[in-house]
């Protein structure tokens, strides 16, 4: 039920936020397509890494209704928000006085997401992910670095 509720309630909100951000960022068509391709690449790498992690027993998801042991609707967040939108913000702020913000996003987003995954799973034990190996934390950091900079 969690995946169905996420798909019903959260995905439309993510799409509306992404489209609203596009109105303010004003990317060119080439930049928009490149950011969407970058976000899609990030999502595909995330799916592949999670699938490998499941079969290597590094971590697994504890949700009902998984497809191939993966929560497929959950990957819209990395694709649109942590991928495409962040890439568009980096593009927008790269030149000018906001360069520091672009650098902060470039360095901070993968570290923040890996830290949030590790903190939510290990410390709070409130995540949908369960780490099965001691290597899961470092591999999660490696996954976010590889996905974001691919």
DSSP file (Angstrom, degrees, kcal/mol; ACC not computed):
  #  RESIDUE AA STRUCTURE BP1 BP2  ACC     N-H-->O    O-->H-N    N-H-->O    O-->H-N    TCO  KAPPA ALPHA  PHI   PSI    X-CA   Y-CA   Z-CA
    1    1 A X     >        0   0    0      0, 0.0     4,-2.6     0, 0.0     5,-0.2   0.000 360.0 360.0 360.0 -29.5    0.0    0.0    0.0
    2    2 A X  H  >  +     0   0    0      1,-0.2     4,-2.3     2,-0.2     5,-0.1   0.899 360.0  47.6 -62.1 -40.2    2.9    2.4    0.6
    3    3 A X  H  > S+     0   0    0     61,-0.5     4,-2.5     2,-0.2    -1,-0.2   0.900 112.2  49.3 -69.1 -40.0    4.0    2.4   -3.0
    4    4 A X  H  > S+     0   0    0      2,-0.2     4,-2.0     1,-0.2    -2,-0.2   0.904 112.0  48.3 -66.1 -40.9    0.4    2.9   -4.2
    5    5 A X  H  X>S+     0   0    0     -4,-2.6     4,-2.8     2,-0.2     5,-0.5   0.898 111.6  50.5 -65.2 -39.9   -0.1    5.8   -1.8
    6    6 A X  I  X>S+     0   0    0     -4,-2.3     4,-1.9    -5,-0.2     5,-1.7   0.934 111.5  47.7 -61.6 -46.1    3.2    7.3   -2.9
    7    7 A X  I  <5S+     0   0    0     -4,-2.5     5,-0.4     1,-0.2    -1,-0.2   0.855 117.6  42.6 -64.6 -34.6    2.3    7.1   -6.6
    8    8 A X  I  <5S+     0   0    0     -4,-2.0     4,-0.2    -5,-0.2    -2,-0.2   0.897 128.8  22.2 -79.0 -41.7   -1.1    8.6   -5.9
    9    9 A X  I  X5S+     0   0    0     -4,-2.8     4,-0.6    -5,-0.2    -3,-0.2   0.832 127.3  35.5 -99.5 -36.8   -0.2   11.4   -3.6
   10   10 A X  I  X<S+     0   0    0     -4,-1.9     4,-2.5    -5,-0.5     5,-0.2   0.873 105.1  61.2 -94.4 -39.8    3.5   12.3   -4.0
   11   11 A X  H  ><S+     0   0    0     -5,-1.7     4,-2.4     1,-0.2     5,-0.2   0.911 104.8  49.5 -60.4 -44.4    4.2   11.8   -7.7
   12   12 A X  H  > S+     0   0    0     -5,-0.4     4,-2.3     1,-0.2    -1,-0.2   0.904 111.7  50.4 -60.2 -37.3    1.7   14.5   -8.8
   13   13 A X  H  X S+     0   0    0     -4,-0.6     4,-2.6     2,-0.2    -2,-0.2   0.914 109.9  49.8 -64.2 -42.7    3.2   16.9   -6.3
   14   14 A X  H  X S+     0   0    0     -4,-2.5     4,-2.4     1,-0.2    -2,-0.2   0.911 111.6  48.7 -62.2 -42.6    6.8   16.2   -7.5
   15   15 A X  H  X S+     0   0    0     -4,-2.4     4,-2.6     2,-0.2    -2,-0.2   0.909 112.0  48.7 -65.3 -41.9    5.7   16.8  -11.1
   16   16 A X  H  X S+     0   0    0     -4,-2.3     4,-2.5     2,-0.2    -2,-0.2   0.913 112.1  48.7 -65.2 -42.4    4.0   20.1  -10.2
   17   17 A X  H  X S+     0   0    0     -4,-2.6     4,-2.3     2,-0.2    -2,-0.2   0.909 112.1  49.5 -63.1 -41.5    7.0   21.3   -8.2
   18   18 A X  H  X S+     0   0    0     -4,-2.4     4,-1.8     2,-0.2    -2,-0.2   0.930 112.7  46.1 -63.1 -45.6    9.3   20.4  -11.1
   19   19 A X  H  X S+     0   0    0     -4,-2.6     4,-1.3     1,-0.2    -2,-0.2   0.877 112.0  51.5 -66.4 -37.0    7.1   22.2  -13.7
   20   20 A X  H  X S+     0   0    0     -4,-2.5     4,-1.1     1,-0.2     3,-0.2   0.894 108.4  51.7 -65.2 -39.4    6.8   25.3  -11.4
   21   21 A X  H  X S+     0   0    0     -4,-2.3     4,-2.3     1,-0.2     3,-0.3   0.866 103.8  58.3 -65.0 -34.9   10.6   25.4  -11.0
   22   22 A X  H  X S+     0   0    0     -4,-1.8     4,-1.9     1,-0.2     5,-0.3   0.860 100.4  57.4 -62.0 -34.7   10.9   25.3  -14.8
   23   23 A X  H  < S+     0   0    0     -4,-1.3    -1,-0.2    -3,-0.2    -2,-0.2   0.854 113.9  38.0 -63.7 -34.3    8.8   28.5  -15.0
   24   24 A X  H  < S+     0   0    0     -4,-1.1    -2,-0.2    -3,-0.3    -1,-0.2   0.786 116.3  49.4 -88.6 -29.1   11.3   30.3  -12.8
   25   25 A X  H  < S-     0   0    0     -4,-2.3    -2,-0.2    -5,-0.1    -3,-0.2   0.849  83.3-158.0 -80.3 -33.9   14.5   28.8  -14.1
   26   26 A X     <  -     0   0    0     -4,-1.9     2,-0.1    -5,-0.2    -3,-0.1   0.954  17.2-171.8  55.0  58.7   13.8   29.4  -17.8
   27   27 A X        -     0   0    0     -5,-0.3    -1,-0.1     1,-0.1     2,-0.1  -0.451  24.4-111.5 -77.1 154.4   16.1   26.8  -19.3
   28   28 A X     >  -     0   0    0     -2,-0.1     4,-2.7     1,-0.1     5,-0.2  -0.364  33.5-105.5 -72.7 165.0   16.7   26.6  -23.0
   29   29 A X  H  > S+     0   0    0      1,-0.2     4,-2.6     2,-0.2     5,-0.2   0.901 121.5  50.9 -61.1 -40.8   15.4   23.5  -24.8
   30   30 A X  H  > S+     0   0    0      1,-0.2     4,-2.4     2,-0.2    -1,-0.2   0.920 112.1  46.2 -63.3 -44.0   18.9   22.0  -25.0
   31   31 A X  H  > S+     0   0    0      2,-0.2     4,-2.6     1,-0.2    -2,-0.2   0.901 112.4  51.0 -66.7 -40.6   19.6   22.5  -21.3
   32   32 A X  H  X S+     0   0    0     -4,-2.7     4,-2.5     2,-0.2    -2,-0.2   0.935 112.3  45.7 -62.6 -46.2   16.2   21.1  -20.4
   33   33 A X  H  X S+     0   0    0     -4,-2.6     4,-2.4     1,-0.2    -2,-0.2   0.898 113.1  50.6 -64.4 -39.5   16.7   18.0  -22.5
   34   34 A X  H  X S+     0   0    0     -4,-2.4     4,-2.4    -5,-0.2    -2,-0.2   0.904 111.5  47.9 -64.9 -40.2   20.2   17.6  -21.1
   35   35 A X  H  X S+     0   0    0     -4,-2.6     4,-2.6     2,-0.2    -2,-0.2   0.895 112.0  49.3 -69.0 -38.2   19.0   17.9  -17.5
   36   36 A X  H  X S+     0   0    0     -4,-2.5     4,-2.5     2,-0.2    -2,-0.2   0.897 111.9  48.9 -65.7 -38.6   16.2   15.4  -18.1
   37   37 A X  H  X S+     0   0    0     -4,-2.4     4,-2.4     2,-0.2    -2,-0.2   0.899 111.5  49.8 -65.8 -40.0   18.7   13.0  -19.7
   38   38 A X  H  X S+     0   0    0     -4,-2.4     4,-2.3     2,-0.2    -2,-0.2   0.907 111.8  48.1 -63.4 -41.7   21.0   13.5  -16.7
   39   39 A X  H  X S+     0   0    0     -4,-2.6     4,-2.3     2,-0.2    -2,-0.2   0.891 111.4  49.9 -64.8 -39.8   18.1   12.8  -14.3
   40   40 A X  H  X S+     0   0    0     -4,-2.5     4,-2.5     2,-0.2    -2,-0.2   0.899 110.2  50.5 -65.4 -40.0   17.1    9.7  -16.3
   41   41 A X  H  X S+     0   0    0     -4,-2.4     4,-2.4     2,-0.2     5,-0.2   0.915 109.7  51.2 -61.4 -42.9   20.7    8.5  -16.2
   42   42 A X  H  X S+     0   0    0     -4,-2.3     4,-2.1     1,-0.2    -2,-0.2   0.916 111.7  47.5 -60.3 -43.7   20.8    9.1  -12.4
   43   43 A X  H  X S+     0   0    0     -4,-2.3     4,-2.5     2,-0.2    -2,-0.2   0.896 111.2  49.5 -66.3 -40.8   17.5    7.1  -12.0
   44   44 A X  H  X S+     0   0    0     -4,-2.5     4,-2.7     2,-0.2     5,-0.2   0.916 111.9  48.4 -65.7 -42.5   18.7    4.2  -14.2
   45   45 A X  H  X S+     0   0    0     -4,-2.4     4,-2.7     1,-0.2    -1,-0.2   0.899 111.0  52.1 -63.3 -39.0   22.0    3.9  -12.3
   46   46 A X  H  X S+     0   0    0     -4,-2.1     4,-2.5    -5,-0.2    -2,-0.2   0.923 110.7  47.1 -62.1 -44.8   20.0    4.0   -9.0
   47   47 A X  H  X S+     0   0    0     -4,-2.5     4,-2.3     2,-0.2    -2,-0.2   0.936 114.4  46.6 -62.2 -47.2   17.8    1.2  -10.2
   48   48 A X  H  X S+     0   0    0     -4,-2.7     4,-2.5     1,-0.2    -2,-0.2   0.912 113.3  48.6 -63.0 -42.5   20.7   -0.9  -11.3
   49   49 A X  H  X S+     0   0    0     -4,-2.7     4,-2.7     1,-0.2    -1,-0.2   0.905 111.8  49.2 -66.1 -40.8   22.7   -0.3   -8.1
   50   50 A X  H  X S+     0   0    0     -4,-2.5     4,-2.0    -5,-0.2    -1,-0.2   0.879 111.2  50.1 -65.5 -36.8   19.6   -1.1   -5.9
   51   51 A X  H  X S+     0   0    0     -4,-2.3     4,-2.1     2,-0.2    -2,-0.2   0.920 112.6  46.1 -66.5 -43.4   19.1   -4.3   -7.9
   52   52 A X  H  X S+     0   0    0     -4,-2.5     4,-2.1     1,-0.2    -2,-0.2   0.907 111.3  53.4 -62.9 -41.7   22.7   -5.3   -7.5
   53   53 A X  H  <>S+     0   0    0     -4,-2.7     5,-2.9     1,-0.2     6,-0.8   0.864 108.0  50.9 -63.4 -35.7   22.6   -4.4   -3.8
   54   54 A X  H ><5S+     0   0    0     -4,-2.0     3,-0.9     3,-0.2    -1,-0.2   0.954 114.3  41.6 -66.0 -48.8   19.6   -6.7   -3.3
   55   55 A X  H 3<5S+     0   0    0     -4,-2.1    -2,-0.2     1,-0.2    -1,-0.2   0.745 115.9  49.6 -74.6 -22.0   21.2   -9.7   -5.0
   56   56 A X  T 3<5S-     0   0    0     -4,-2.1    -1,-0.2    -5,-0.2    -2,-0.2   0.441 112.1-122.1 -90.5  -0.8   24.5   -9.1   -3.3
   57   57 A X  T < 5S+     0   0    0     -3,-0.9    -3,-0.2    -4,-0.4     3,-0.1   0.878  74.4 127.1  61.7  41.6   22.7   -8.8    0.1
   58   58 A X  S   <S-     0   0    0     -5,-2.9    74,-2.8     1,-0.4    75,-1.4   0.865  81.2 -23.9 -88.4 -46.4   24.0   -5.3    0.8
   59   59 A X  E     -A  131   0A   0     -6,-0.8    -1,-0.4    72,-0.3     2,-0.3  -0.975  59.6-164.9-156.3 164.6   20.5   -3.8    1.4
   60   60 A X  E     -A  130   0A   0     70,-2.0    70,-3.0    -2,-0.3     2,-0.4  -0.968  25.5-108.2-148.7 163.2   16.9   -4.4    0.6
   61   61 A X  E     -A  129   0A   0      8,-0.4    68,-0.2    -2,-0.3     2,-0.2  -0.760  15.3-153.8 -96.6 141.0   13.5   -2.6    0.7
   62   62 A X        +     0   0    0     66,-2.9     2,-0.3    -2,-0.4    67,-0.1  -0.347  53.1 117.9-110.2  49.6   10.9   -3.6    3.2
   63   63 A X        -     0   0    0     -2,-0.2     3,-0.4    65,-0.1     2,-0.3  -0.751  62.7-117.3-112.7 159.3    7.8   -2.5    1.3
   64   64 A X  S    S+     0   0    0     -2,-0.3   -61,-0.5     1,-0.2   -62,-0.1  -0.712  93.1  32.2 -89.1 148.1    4.8   -4.4    0.0
   65   65 A X  S    S+     0   0    0     -2,-0.3    -1,-0.2     1,-0.2     2,-0.2   0.798  75.8 168.2  80.7  29.9    4.2   -4.4   -3.8
   66   66 A X        -     0   0    0     -3,-0.4     2,-0.6     5,-0.1    -1,-0.2  -0.489  28.9-141.6 -75.1 146.1    7.7   -4.3   -5.0
   67   67 A X  B >  S-B   70   0B   0      3,-2.4     3,-1.5     1,-0.2     5,-0.1  -0.953  86.8 -13.7-108.3 118.5    8.4   -4.9   -8.7
   68   68 A X  T 3  S-     0   0    0     -2,-0.6    -1,-0.2     1,-0.3     3,-0.1   0.856 127.7 -60.7  55.2  36.8   11.6   -7.0   -9.1
   69   69 A X  T 3  S+     0   0    0      1,-0.2    -8,-0.4    -3,-0.2     2,-0.4   0.671 118.7 110.1  66.5  19.7   12.4   -6.2   -5.5
   70   70 A X  B <  S-B   67   0B   0     -3,-1.5    -3,-2.4   -10,-0.1     2,-1.5  -0.966  72.5-131.6-127.0 140.5   12.4   -2.5   -6.3
   71   71 A X    >   -     0   0    0     -2,-0.4     3,-1.5    -5,-0.2     4,-0.5  -0.646  31.2-175.8 -85.9  81.9   10.0    0.4   -5.4
   72   72 A X  G >  S+     0   0    0     -2,-1.5     3,-1.4     1,-0.3    -1,-0.2   0.819  74.6  55.5 -56.0 -41.0    9.8    1.7   -9.0
   73   73 A X  G >  S+     0   0    0      1,-0.3     3,-1.4     2,-0.2     4,-0.3   0.794  97.1  67.4 -63.8 -23.3    7.6    4.8   -8.3
   74   74 A X  G X> S+     0   0    0     -3,-1.5     3,-1.0     1,-0.3     4,-0.6   0.721  85.2  71.5 -66.7 -19.3   10.1    6.0   -5.7
   75   75 A X  H <> S+     0   0    0     -3,-1.4     4,-1.7    -4,-0.5    -1,-0.3   0.530  75.8  79.7 -79.0  -4.1   12.7    6.6   -8.5
   76   76 A X  H <> S+     0   0    0     -3,-1.4     4,-2.7     2,-0.2     5,-0.5   0.834  88.2  58.4 -69.0 -30.8   10.8    9.6   -9.8
   77   77 A X  H <>>S+     0   0    0     -3,-1.0     4,-2.0    -4,-0.3     5,-1.6   0.954 108.1  42.4 -64.9 -50.3   12.3   11.7   -7.0
   78   78 A X  I  <>S+     0   0    0     -4,-0.6     5,-0.9     3,-0.2    -1,-0.2   0.894 117.1  49.8 -62.1 -36.2   15.9   11.0   -8.0
   79   79 A X  I  <>S+     0   0    0     -4,-1.7     5,-2.5     4,-0.2    -2,-0.2   0.969 125.3  22.3 -67.6 -52.7   15.1   11.5  -11.6
   80   80 A X  I  <>S+     0   0    0     -4,-2.7     5,-2.4     3,-0.2    -3,-0.2   0.888 134.5  27.2 -86.6 -40.1   13.2   14.8  -11.4
   81   81 A X  I  <>S+     0   0    0     -4,-2.0     5,-1.5    -5,-0.5    -3,-0.2   0.961 128.9  30.5 -90.8 -62.5   14.4   16.4   -8.2
   82   82 A X  I   <S+     0   0    0     -5,-1.6    -4,-0.2     3,-0.2    -3,-0.2   0.695 134.0  31.1 -74.8 -17.0   17.9   15.2   -7.3
   83   83 A X  I  ><S+     0   0    0     -5,-0.9     4,-2.4    -6,-0.4    -3,-0.2   0.794 128.3  20.7 -98.4 -83.9   18.8   14.8  -11.0
   84   84 A X  I  ><S+     0   0    0     -5,-2.5     4,-2.3     1,-0.2    -3,-0.2   0.901 125.9  45.2 -62.1 -49.3   17.1   17.2  -13.4
   85   85 A X  I  ><S+     0   0    0     -5,-2.4     4,-2.4     1,-0.2    -1,-0.2   0.913 115.1  47.2 -65.5 -42.7   16.1   20.0  -11.1
   86   86 A X  H  ><S+     0   0    0     -5,-1.5     4,-2.5     2,-0.2    -1,-0.2   0.906 111.8  51.3 -65.6 -39.8   19.4   20.1   -9.3
   87   87 A X  H  X S+     0   0    0     -4,-2.4     4,-2.3     1,-0.2    -2,-0.2   0.895 110.3  49.8 -62.5 -38.9   21.3   20.1  -12.6
   88   88 A X  H  X S+     0   0    0     -4,-2.3     4,-2.5     2,-0.2    -2,-0.2   0.898 110.4  49.6 -65.9 -40.0   19.1   23.0  -13.8
   89   89 A X  H  X S+     0   0    0     -4,-2.4     4,-2.4     2,-0.2    -2,-0.2   0.898 110.1  50.7 -65.5 -39.5   19.8   24.9  -10.7
   90   90 A X  H  X S+     0   0    0     -4,-2.5     4,-0.9     1,-0.2    -2,-0.2   0.925 111.7  48.3 -62.1 -43.4   23.6   24.3  -11.1
   91   91 A X  H  < S+     0   0    0     -4,-2.3     4,-0.5     1,-0.2     3,-0.5   0.917 112.8  48.5 -61.5 -43.5   23.3   25.5  -14.7
   92   92 A X  H  < S+     0   0    0     -4,-2.5     3,-0.3     1,-0.2    -2,-0.2   0.891 119.7  35.6 -66.1 -41.0   21.3   28.7  -13.7
   93   93 A X  H  < S+     0   0    0     -4,-2.4     9,-0.4     1,-0.2    -1,-0.2   0.413  90.0  94.9 -95.9   2.1   23.7   29.7  -10.9
   94   94 A X  S  < S+     0   0    0     -4,-0.9     2,-0.4    -3,-0.5    -1,-0.2   0.904  84.0  49.2 -64.0 -42.2   27.0   28.6  -12.4
   95   95 A X  S    S+     0   0    0     -4,-0.5     3,-0.3    -3,-0.3     2,-0.2  -0.819 105.9  13.4-100.0 136.0   27.8   32.1  -13.9
   96   96 A X  S >  S-     0   0    0     -2,-0.4     3,-1.3     1,-0.2    -3,-0.0  -0.650 114.0 -28.8 107.0-161.2   27.6   35.2  -11.7
   97   97 A X  T >  S+     0   0    0      1,-0.3     3,-0.6    -2,-0.2    -1,-0.2   0.686 125.8  64.6 -72.1 -18.2   27.2   35.9   -8.0
   98   98 A X  T >>  +     0   0    0     -3,-0.3     4,-1.7     1,-0.2     3,-0.7   0.244  65.5 109.4 -89.5  14.7   25.4   32.6   -7.3
   99   99 A X  H <> S+     0   0    0     -3,-1.3     4,-2.4     1,-0.3    -1,-0.2   0.857  73.6  58.8 -59.0 -35.3   28.4   30.5   -8.3
  100  100 A X  H <> S+     0   0    0     -3,-0.6     4,-2.3     1,-0.2    -1,-0.3   0.874 104.4  51.0 -61.7 -36.3   28.9   29.5   -4.7
  101  101 A X  H <> S+     0   0    0     -3,-0.7     4,-2.5     2,-0.2    -1,-0.2   0.889 108.4  51.0 -68.6 -38.9   25.4   28.1   -4.6
  102  102 A X  H  X S+     0   0    0     -4,-1.7     4,-2.5    -9,-0.4    -2,-0.2   0.910 111.7  47.7 -63.1 -41.6   26.0   26.0   -7.7
  103  103 A X  H  X S+     0   0    0     -4,-2.4     4,-2.2     2,-0.2     5,-0.3   0.892 109.8  53.3 -65.8 -38.8   29.2   24.6   -6.1
  104  104 A X  H  X S+     0   0    0     -4,-2.3     4,-3.2     2,-0.2     5,-0.3   0.915 112.3  44.4 -61.8 -43.1   27.3   23.9   -2.9
  105  105 A X  H  X S+     0   0    0     -4,-2.5     4,-1.8     2,-0.2     5,-0.3   0.915 111.6  53.7 -65.2 -42.5   24.7   21.9   -4.9
  106  106 A X  H  < S+     0   0    0     -4,-2.5     4,-0.3     1,-0.2    -2,-0.2   0.868 123.7  26.0 -62.3 -38.0   27.4   20.2   -6.9
  107  107 A X  H  X S+     0   0    0     -4,-2.2     4,-0.9    -5,-0.1    -2,-0.2   0.842 124.3  48.3 -92.0 -39.0   29.2   19.0   -3.8
  108  108 A X  H  X S+     0   0    0     -4,-3.2     4,-3.2    -5,-0.3     5,-0.2   0.815  95.7  65.7 -79.9 -33.1   26.4   18.9   -1.2
  109  109 A X  H  X S+     0   0    0     -4,-1.8     4,-2.6    -5,-0.3     5,-0.2   0.942 105.9  40.9 -62.8 -50.6   23.5   17.0   -2.9
  110  110 A X  H  > S+     0   0    0     -5,-0.3     4,-2.2    -4,-0.3    -1,-0.2   0.901 118.9  47.5 -65.5 -35.4   25.2   13.6   -3.2
  111  111 A X  H  X S+     0   0    0     -4,-0.9     4,-2.4     2,-0.2    -2,-0.2   0.908 112.9  48.9 -68.5 -40.4   26.7   13.9    0.2
  112  112 A X  H  X S+     0   0    0     -4,-3.2     4,-2.7     2,-0.2    -2,-0.2   0.928 112.7  46.9 -63.0 -45.9   23.4   15.0    1.7
  113  113 A X  H  X S+     0   0    0     -4,-2.6     4,-2.4    -5,-0.2    -2,-0.2   0.906 113.6  47.3 -66.3 -41.4   21.4   12.2    0.1
  114  114 A X  H  X S+     0   0    0     -4,-2.2     4,-2.5    -5,-0.2    -1,-0.2   0.925 113.9  48.7 -64.7 -42.2   23.9    9.5    1.1
  115  115 A X  H  X S+     0   0    0     -4,-2.4     4,-2.9    -5,-0.2     5,-0.2   0.893 111.0  50.0 -62.8 -40.2   24.0   10.9    4.6
  116  116 A X  H  X S+     0   0    0     -4,-2.7     4,-2.5     2,-0.2     5,-0.2   0.894 111.3  49.2 -66.2 -39.5   20.2   11.0    4.8
  117  117 A X  H  X S+     0   0    0     -4,-2.4     4,-1.8     2,-0.2     5,-0.2   0.945 115.7  42.6 -62.8 -47.6   20.0    7.3    3.6
  118  118 A X  H  X>S+     0   0    0     -4,-2.5     4,-2.9     2,-0.2     5,-0.7   0.924 116.7  47.1 -66.8 -44.9   22.6    6.2    6.1
  119  119 A X  I  X>S+     0   0    0     -4,-2.9     5,-2.5     1,-0.2     4,-0.8   0.921 113.8  47.7 -63.3 -44.5   21.1    8.2    9.0
  120  120 A X  I  <5S+     0   0    0     -4,-2.5     6,-2.2    -5,-0.2     7,-1.0   0.830 120.8  36.7 -66.4 -32.4   17.5    7.1    8.2
  121  121 A X  I  <5S+     0   0    0     -4,-1.8    -2,-0.2     4,-0.2    -3,-0.2   0.919 128.1  27.6 -87.5 -47.5   18.4    3.5    8.0
  122  122 A X  I  <5S+     0   0    0     -4,-2.9    -3,-0.2    -5,-0.2    -2,-0.1   0.938 130.8  28.0 -84.6 -49.5   21.1    3.0   10.7
  123  123 A X  I  <<S+     0   0    0     -4,-0.8    -3,-0.2    -5,-0.7    -4,-0.1   0.963 133.9  25.1 -82.1 -54.2   20.4    5.6   13.3
  124  124 A X  S   <S-     0   0    0     -5,-2.5    -4,-0.2     1,-0.0    -3,-0.2   0.739  81.5-150.6 -85.1 -23.0   16.6    6.2   13.1
  125  125 A X        +     0   0    0     -6,-0.4    -4,-0.2    -5,-0.2    -5,-0.1   0.871  62.9 117.6  50.7  41.1   15.6    2.9   11.6
  126  126 A X        +     0   0    0     -6,-2.2    -5,-0.2     3,-0.0     2,-0.1   0.267  42.5 103.9-116.8   8.3   12.7    4.7    9.9
  127  127 A X  S    S-     0   0    0     -7,-1.0   -10,-0.0     2,-0.3   -65,-0.0  -0.433  76.3-124.6 -89.9 164.0   13.6    4.1    6.3
  128  128 A X  S    S+     0   0    0     -2,-0.1   -66,-2.9   -67,-0.1     2,-0.4   0.482  92.3  84.5 -79.8  -3.4   12.1    1.7    3.9
  129  129 A X  E     -A   61   0A   0    -68,-0.2     2,-0.5   -12,-0.1    -2,-0.3  -0.811  62.6-161.4-103.6 139.9   15.6    0.3    3.4
  130  130 A X  E     -A   60   0A   0    -70,-3.0   -70,-2.0    -2,-0.4     2,-0.4  -0.985  16.5-137.0-120.1 123.1   17.3   -2.3    5.6
  131  131 A X  E     -A   59   0A   0     -2,-0.5   -72,-0.3   -72,-0.2   -73,-0.1  -0.660  20.6-179.5 -79.4 128.1   21.0   -2.6    5.4
  132  132 A X        +     0   0    0    -74,-2.8     2,-0.3    -2,-0.4   -73,-0.2   0.510  64.0  42.6-102.4  -9.1   22.1   -6.2    5.4
  133  133 A X  S >  S-     0   0    0    -75,-1.4     3,-1.2     1,-0.1     4,-0.3  -0.936  75.7-123.7-138.2 155.9   25.9   -5.6    5.3
  134  134 A X  T 3  S+     0   0    0     -2,-0.3     4,-0.4     1,-0.2     3,-0.4   0.697 112.6  62.8 -70.3 -18.8   28.5   -3.4    6.9
  135  135 A X  T 3> S+     0   0    0      1,-0.2     4,-2.3     2,-0.1    -1,-0.2   0.535  78.5  89.5 -80.5  -6.7   29.4   -2.3    3.4
  136  136 A X  H <> S+     0   0    0     -3,-1.2     4,-2.2   -78,-0.2    -1,-0.2   0.892  84.0  50.6 -63.1 -42.0   26.0   -0.8    2.8
  137  137 A X  H  > S+     0   0    0     -3,-0.4     4,-2.1    -4,-0.3    -1,-0.2   0.967 114.7  40.8 -62.3 -55.3   26.8    2.6    4.1
  138  138 A X  H  > S+     0   0    0     -4,-0.4     4,-2.3     1,-0.2    -1,-0.2   0.874 116.2  51.6 -61.6 -35.0   30.0    3.2    2.1
  139  139 A X  H  X S+     0   0    0     -4,-2.3     4,-2.4     2,-0.2    -1,-0.2   0.844 106.7  53.7 -70.4 -32.0   28.4    1.6   -1.0
  140  140 A X  H  X S+     0   0    0     -4,-2.2     4,-2.4    -5,-0.2    -2,-0.2   0.912 109.7  47.9 -65.9 -42.0   25.4    3.9   -0.6
  141  141 A X  H  X S+     0   0    0     -4,-2.1     4,-2.3     2,-0.2    -2,-0.2   0.927 112.5  49.0 -61.7 -44.7   27.8    6.9   -0.6
  142  142 A X  H  X S+     0   0    0     -4,-2.3     4,-2.6     1,-0.2    -2,-0.2   0.886 109.4  53.5 -61.9 -38.9   29.6    5.4   -3.6
  143  143 A X  H  X S+     0   0    0     -4,-2.4     4,-2.8     2,-0.2     5,-0.2   0.937 110.0  46.1 -61.9 -47.1   26.2    4.9   -5.4
  144  144 A X  H  X S+     0   0    0     -4,-2.4     4,-2.4     1,-0.2     5,-0.2   0.886 113.7  48.8 -66.5 -37.4   25.2    8.6   -4.9
  145  145 A X  H  X S+     0   0    0     -4,-2.3     4,-1.9     2,-0.2    -1,-0.2   0.927 114.5  45.3 -66.0 -43.2   28.6    9.9   -6.0
  146  146 A X  H  X S+     0   0    0     -4,-2.6     4,-0.5    -5,-0.2    -2,-0.2   0.899 115.8  46.9 -67.1 -40.2   28.5    7.7   -9.1
  147  147 A X  H >< S+     0   0    0     -4,-2.8     3,-0.7    -5,-0.2    -2,-0.2   0.941 114.8  44.3 -66.5 -47.0   24.9    8.5   -9.9
  148  148 A X  H 3< S+     0   0    0     -4,-2.4    -2,-0.2     1,-0.2    -1,-0.2   0.866 120.1  38.8 -70.7 -36.4   25.2   12.3   -9.5
  149  149 A X  H 3<        0   0    0     -4,-1.9    -1,-0.2    -5,-0.2    -2,-0.2   0.351 360.0 360.0 -97.2   7.4   28.5   12.7  -11.4
  150  150 A X    <<        0   0    0     -3,-0.7    -1,-0.2    -4,-0.5    -2,-0.1   0.500 360.0 360.0 -68.4 360.0   27.8   10.2  -14.2
